Amino acid sequence: MHYELAKDFVVLTGKAYLEQLDSNITGDKITYLVKEQKMQAFSDKGKRVTTVLVPSQLQDKNKAPAEKKGN
């Protein structure tokens, strides 16, 4: 694992595995921008990235705040 504190950037290599609640991702390399909560996963040629996403966790994150209507 490599963590760049100034950039809030994490790199996991080897048999990289990242888990949040019941969702997870596995690959040869995972990069994660902490503040932006953006992740990318990579695998060597001929290998796959595996991702398990729990739908209820996606729905909660994708809910937009209700818009206020003015008169």
C-alpha positions in Angstrom: 0.0 0.0 0.0 1.2 3.5 -0.9 -0.4 6.6 0.6 0.3 10.1 -0.5 -0.9 12.2 2.4 -0.6 15.6 0.6 -2.8 14.3 -2.3 -5.1 12.0 -0.2 -4.2 9.3 -2.8 -4.0 5.6 -2.0 -2.5 2.9 -4.2 -3.1 -0.8 -3.3 -1.0 -3.3 -5.3 -0.5 -7.0 -5.6 -3.7 -8.9 -4.6 -5.5 -5.6 -4.0 -8.8 -5.7 -2.1 -11.0 -2.9 -0.9 -14.2 -3.3 1.1 -16.9 -0.9 2.2 -19.9 -2.2 4.1 -21.0 -5.2 2.0 -19.5 -4.0 -1.3 -16.0 -4.9 -2.4 -13.5 -4.8 -5.3 -10.5 -7.0 -6.1 -7.8 -6.5 -8.7 -4.0 -6.3 -9.2 -4.0 -2.6 -8.5 -6.6 -0.2 -7.0 -6.2 3.6 -6.8 -8.4 5.7 -4.6 -8.7 9.5 -4.3 -9.9 9.8 -0.7 -11.5 13.3 -0.8 -13.3 12.7 -4.1 -14.2 9.2 -3.2 -13.2 8.0 -6.7 -11.6 4.6 -7.3 -10.1 2.8 -10.3 -9.2 -0.9 -10.4 -6.8 -2.6 -12.8 -5.7 -6.2 -13.5 -2.8 -7.7 -15.4 -3.3 -8.8 -19.0 -5.7 -11.8 -19.1 -7.0 -11.2 -15.5 -10.2 -9.6 -14.4 -11.2 -7.0 -11.9 -14.1 -8.3 -9.7 -16.6 -5.9 -8.1 -19.5 -6.7 -5.8 -21.9 -3.7 -5.4 -24.9 -3.9 -3.0 -27.8 -2.1 -4.7 -29.1 -0.5 -1.5 -25.8 1.3 -1.0 -25.9 2.7 -4.5 -29.4 4.0 -4.1 -28.6 5.8 -0.9 -25.6 7.6 -2.5 -27.4 8.5 -5.7 -30.4 10.2 -4.1 -30.3 13.8 -4.9 -31.5 16.4 -2.3 -35.0 17.6 -3.0 -35.2 20.9 -4.9 -36.9 23.8 -3.2 -39.6 25.5 -5.1 -40.1 29.3 -4.7 -43.2 31.4 -5.3 
